[in-house]
Amino acid sequence: MSAWRCGGLALGLATAGCAPERPAAPHVVRIWCQQGQEAENQAMRAMAAAFNEAHAAQNVAAQITFFPDFQYTEKVSIAAAARDLPDVLALDGPTVAQFVEAGLLRPIAGWFSAEELADFAPTIRAQGTLAGELYALGAFDSAMVLYYDREKLAHAGVEPPAAGRGWTWDEFLAACARLKAAGLDPVSLHMDESGDEWYTYAFSPVIWSAGGRLISEDGRHVEGVLNSPENAAALRRWQETFARDFAARAPIDPNPFGHGQTALDWSGHWMVRSHLEAKGDRLGAMPLPSLGTQTVAACGSWCWGLAQTARDPDRAALWLRWVTDPVHGIQPIVAANGAVPARASAYPLFPEYAEPPFRLFRELQETAGRPRPRTPVYPTLTQHFAAALRDAARGADPQECLDRAAAQVQRRLDRQGGTP
């Protein structure tokens, strides 16, 4: 029952000249995130509305602002300079180190129990961790696979590997050769992508599977690491897919596999529903081909961090917990964007992950996923590594391509003091 105040006394009845006590304005948690596909945006708005309803008694309300992906980092930099950051930030996994090095994020492990943290995929914990501190957690992950059309492989006499196993690189090239001899276009590598990040995300596993690295373990050197002879040798093997006309250097169709033009598709989880719709039982998926003895999968995606300048970190952390909760956060966003759930306890909400091809995404996440390098100079690294890959695909010498990339990235590291 509302109390009425008059002359400092609380009365049960209204009295002339008295006014009802006004409820305090809610504490607004300011949230910035990337503007994704419209289904994602709608899911985020619905999540915020549900959060506000659930936290009304605590007088906390979420306020979300969306920015296009290509403007996001610039907007954050401008806001940081103006000391006007929001309380909570969405950020792409590879940029976590950049935000941490700039002093923009605070550690967040204290707002989650050890059991809760263990429920997150190792890949998700790894991409948000720097120097032993957890700064970001995501609601979803990603996965790269090699899709195949069973009928096209059978037409060429190519046998796919056993479930859960990928081809060696020699087996992959041999399969491409048989497909080519049968009059089929072997594989789509999506070299039409204009952004740098596709190349680093999609093809780092070629380097990793051969035992190579893009940057030293301490994050201070790329000279002799990125451009090692072993990495150059790995890229020469990758280069064969173009030299032998197994993959198009400049494709026009962004979805040649889905349109029946290629037999194999080097792509990610985001294509699985479209490919299933186009191919049904003909669709298969395997891990990416490996140049060594280990299967390595690309992973990582957008995640959430808490700004160092958050006005009330405890209240802001309520949003972090909500948006990464299996029911309140993961279920709606994964239903909207088709990504890979970030927590083991969320998988029962998506029965399709018990069966192939979805099951492979979870297996790779749990056993073979590797985040992209966690370094403050990641934007420079991905820019120049992508340039090296583009040049190598056109026939340039991989060692020279990697030498140029390493020189550019090392200069940036040296200017930055090599901060890991």
PyMOL commands that set and color helices and strands:
alter all, ss='L'
color gray80, all
select helices_A, chain A and resi 38-54+56-58+69-81+93-101+109-111+114-119+122-127+150-155+169-181+196-209+229-243+269-282+313-323+326-337+344-349+351-354+358-367+378-393+398-416
alter helices_A, ss='H'
color red, helices_A
select strands_A, chain A and resi 4-6+9-11+19-20+27-35+60-68+88-92+105-106+129-130+133-134+136-137+140-141+144-149+185-188+262-268+283-286+297-298+302-307+340-341+369-370
alter strands_A, ss='S'
color yellow, strands_A
deselect
rebuild
show_as cartoon
